[in-house]
Amino acid sequence: MTRVEPRRLVAALALLNLGVVVYYLGVLTTVGQTVDQELMVSAETLSGDLVDVCAEFVDLVAPVSAAGAVLVAFLIMFSGNRIALTLRVGIMTLGPIATAWILKYSLDRPNLDGLVQHNSFPSGTLTCVTAVVCAVYLATARPWRIVVAINGVLLVLGTAVSVVVLKWHRPSDALGALLLVGCYALAVSAFPIRISDPRHSTLADPDNERLAQV
């Protein structure tokens, strides 16, 4: 029988509260809105080459995310516990994406800094990319997770910088997206699943099962 990891649930709750703080400071205060806007504008003016690089980078986000989704489906096919893993991956991807969409269109952004703009908290693009990366990580066998982690971090950081430099989102939007996905990832990983080796029958020795405590 698997055991729930309460520390991860506590950490998920901490990220949730931190996300609320980021929204309050960055969106609901005059100083926060002003600083957030200035940081976004300053990022764009750092270098003309940086803008071009970021524009090319975001063009790769959609195909790379699609490839990640295909990879997850492929990994699930060879899993010994397809139903549990599918449920976990489904929550890990659809949960943050749906939540980000709901928050973006339900949260209010008062006009405190003189710039009348709609709410963009949190970033949907970054939420989608980060959620897919986390899903691939959860579905990957332990020996290969370091490879997924390194490439995933590079992809997420590149996307975060790009959406700010291209003025798609403010820094608080990007931070909010990362905290949102992190909250879901910790909550999902707090419930380990037992994955049996698909090459063995159901009558195989229980010692042939491996516990994927993510």
Buried (B, 14 or more C-beta within 10 A) or exposed (E): EEEEBEEBBEBBEBBBEBBEEBBEBBBBBEEBBBBBBEBBEEBBEEEEEBBEBBEEBBEEBEEBBEEBBEBBEEBBEEBBBEEBBBBBBBBBBEBBBEBBBEBBEEBEBEEBBEEEEEBBBBBBBBBBBBBBBBBBBBBBEEEEBEEBBEBBEEBBEBBBBBBBBBEBBBBBBBBBBBBBBBBBBBBBBBBBBBBBEEEEEEEEEEEEBEEBEB
